[in-house]
Structure formats: structure tokens, C-alpha cells
Amino acid sequence: MAATATSQAPAARPRRVQDTLTSPSIGADGRVTFQLYAPKATEVLLRSEGPAPFANQPLTKADSGVWKLTAQVPADLYIYWYDVDGVAVADPRNNRPRVNMTTVRSLLEVPGAASEFFAERAVPHGEVAAVHYQSQALGVPRRMHVYTPPGYATSGQRYPVLYLLHGAGDNDQSWLMAGRANFIFDNLIAAGKAKPMIVVMPAGHTPTTPGAAPAPDAFARDLLTDVVPYVERNYRTLPGRERRAIAGLSMGGQQTLNIGLTNLDKFSQLGVFSSGWFGQEGAATFAKNNAAVLSDPKVNDRIRLFWFATGKDDFVLPSTKAALALLDQHKIKYSYKETEGGHTWPNWRAYLNEFAPLLFR
């Protein structure tokens, strides 16, 4: 007699202690509880990127092996992780990661007045696409992220474009994950404070041959010969330099200076966040290599907006001041805002929120 097979659902995996935890959890009083199951650990600390009230605080271990910390946390977006016996660990119960060039961290968003401008609010939302392309300039496949404003799919309209550049430790997702750029634009556009625009967030790092000096213009070549043409072929953009802006933070701010000032036939509006020309001779080197650009009598007519912002405690403040001194020397006009704080995402989100409404006016 032939045996008959019966199908049975596989046994469910038993629930582990870790599966029962909620972390982080935000109470109505603004107190946040972090929990981690690590029964064999001897010490667990909570770390953060940038200032946070819970930074470097120890968690307390229960007999169950669950480590716990509760802290009062003001409204904002925080990047955090656990330090488990010296090993950095993202929160395994948090499904909002922050991925950069070298690490995976966790995001905590505490709602409130201070975080309202980048919150996911009940307004029309734009769309974000991960766009893969073959870079002819670099000979490798590349990726960028592109934000299109609410209504783009059905409006039939053409839009101006902001090229928004990330920092040295980041990648082309960072302005979305940690910067909340898409929600900042959604909220500004809904309030009538910013013009609807396309925002292109390219990858700022470029591959180099092992052992070879990196080509300083590699990203510029990729941006100008691949990214901009791709965007203009595949999206409904408004043509011309008057409808094209470039801005960036830290490394992206230096790229903005290098590319924007030397390509004023392509960009008319520049934003530099927590940046300048880096190194003791950075500004002097740019001046030596680009004397014609700086001495152009029409340079102020060609730049419609030149906006700087840096924190008082930012380690790049000397580079910012050196850049501004060079511009002053050549009588190039700009606006500059010096804020509280340092080289942190809270500042960069605030800078973008202030800069974006100035564009394409």
C-alpha cells in the first residue's frame, strides 16, 4: 500500500524574550524606554550621534537578561545605538535604521513642536525613487535618490531642480533617513513656503584605484556628465541655470563650492551647510586654481543666492570663516548664518528648512 503524504504547516518558532520587547517606546509624558535582551553582556551603554539626553547612559540589567533605560527626551530626531561590552549594536527591535558609509544605527523620532517641520504630517506627499544608472564618467554603476513633489505624476508641469549633496560619512540615502528631506519639502510646499521642486540626492563618494590618489574632480565629472543629463532626460525639469541649484553639508558643501562656483553656467543658487574649503590651505588652493572665477566682474550678477550656515561649536567653523574671508576679498556677495550647535543633523535639517524657501524666487 502506498503511503499518502499529508502537508503540515511548519512549527512556529518559539517566541524568544527579544520578540516580546518594544524598543524604543515613547510615553505620553515624553519619556522614552529602551530595551535590549543581552543575558550574557556585562555592560550596556546607550550611545548617540550628536547631543542627546541619554547619551552614554548605562542600561540596567534585570534577572530576565533584559537591559532597560528610561529617559526624558525632548522632541527631535536622534541617531542612537547600544554599546554592548564595547561592541556597537543597532537596536534589534527598531525597524527604522540609519545606514551610512560604514555603520548601521537606529533612529528615534520624538514628536513635538521642535520636530514638527520634518514630521510626516497629513499633507500631500511627494515620491522618492532610488535611481540606478551607469556612470559613463566613472565606468561603474551608480545610484542616486530623486524626490518629486506632490502632484508630479499627474500635473504635466515642469519643475526646477535642487542637487542636494551629503557629507563624508554618509551616502545618497542620508538626506532621507537622517535628514528627513522629503518630509521637509512636503511640509514647506503644503504651507506655500517653498516652490515645488525636484530634489536629486546623488552619491558623493567615487571609486578610486587602490593605491592611487583619488581624483578630486571625479564626483564633479559624474554629476555634470551623467547625473544632470540623466535627470533632464527622464524628469520634467525646467531648463537653464536659473532653475538649477546645488547645496550640501560638510563634504557636500565643499563639493558645492568647487562645482557651483566653477559652473555658474549651470547653477545659479548655492547652499553651503557646515562647510568651506577644508585644510589649512584649502581656500588658498581654490583661489590659486580658480583666479578667473573669483575675479570675474559679473560673478555677483550670476549668483542669485549664495547661502552659508555653520554652528558655533562646529569643528569646521574655521574652514567656513576662511571661505567667507576669500569671498570678502573678492567682493563676492553671500548671506551667512551662525547658529548654536555643532556638526550635527539637527542643524542640517534646520538649515535645509530655512534654505529651501529661498530657492527659485
Secondary structure, 3 states (H helix, E strand, C coil): CCCCCCCCCCCCCCCCHHHHCCCCEECCCCEEEEEEECCCCCCEEEEEECCCCCCCEECEECCCCEEEEEEECCCEEEEEEEEECCEEECCCCCCCEEECCCCEEEEEEECCHHHHHHCCCCCCCCEEEEEEEEECCCCEEEEEEEEECCCHHHHCCCECEEEEECCCCCCCCHHHHCCCHHHHHHHHHHCCCCCCCEEEEECCCCCCCCCCCCCCCHHHHHHHHHHHHHHHHHCCECCCHHHEEEEEECHHHHHHHHHHHHCCCCCCEEEEECCCCCCCCHHHHHHHHCHHHHCCCCHHHHCCEEEEEEECCCCCHHHHHHHHHHHHHCCCCCEEEEECCCCCHHHHHHHHHHHHHHCCC
